[in-house]
Amino acid sequence: SQKIEQNSEALNIQEGKTATLTCNYTNYSPAYLQWYRQDPGRGPVFLLLIRENEKEKRKERLKVTFDTTLKQSLFHITASQPADSATYLCAPAGGSQGNLIFGKGTKLSVKP
Amino acid sequence: NAGVTQTPKFRVLKTGQSMTLLCAQDMNHEYMYWYRQDPGMGLRLIHYSVGEGTTAKGEVPDGYNVSRLKKQNFLLGLESAAPSQTSVYFCASSYSSPGTDTQYFGPGTRLTVL
C-alpha cells in the first residue's frame, strides 16, 4: 500500500538557522506533491506544490525539492523565525482520483 | 470571502446518536473533501465530491455518509456514532483536481463520542 513517512515527529532549531524537513513515500509515484502548514487548533494551510518534472520550487524563504528517484521531498525554511513554529504536512498526490495522501507531519519549533 | 466554514465547531455525542456536520464554501469550487485527523495518524480522507450531486468514497468511509445537493455545501453524516469516530473533522475544497490544485481547509469540528 502507499505509504508516506515524515522522518521526524519533532524538530527543534535555533532562530536564524535553516530547517530541513524530509518526506519519503513508497509504493507509488506521485505526479504532484504539496506541503501544508498547520497551527494548533486550525486547519492546514497550503504552502507549495511541486510537479514531478520540477526539481525545485521556491517561495520567499521556503524551498521544496522533489527527487523521484529517491522518492523523497525536502522542505527547507531559511532564516527561520519563531513564527515558523508549526506542524508541516507533506501530501503527495496518489490516492484514487489523484487525491492527496497526507503524512503525519513534523512539528517544528524555532527557539529565539 | 469567508472561505470554508464548518458547523458546529465542537460536539459531544453519545454512542448510537446521529449528527450531521455542515461544510460551506463561497469560492465556487468544484471539489470538496471530508477528512478526519487523529493523533499519530495524520489526515485521512473520508469522502469527497467532484461536483454538485456527486460523491465518492475515500480511504476511511465506513460509518459515514455524505451529500452534495448544492455546489457550495458538503454534508457529512454519522448515522450511529461510535467512540472510534471521536476525532477532529476537516472539510476542504479545491477549484480543480486534488493533486494539482490548492486545497482550502475549514477550521475543523472537534467531535467526541462517549
Interface residues (C-beta under 8 A of the other chain):
Chain A: I4 P30 A31 Y32 Q34 G41 R42 G43 P44 V45 F46 L49 L89 A91 A93 G94 G95 S96 Q97 G98 N99 L100 I101 F102 G103 K104 G105
Chain B: V4 Y33 Y35 G40 M41 G42 L43 R44 L45 Y48 V50 A56 G58 E59 F90 A92 S97 P98 G99 T100 T102 Q103 Y104 F105 G106 P107 G108
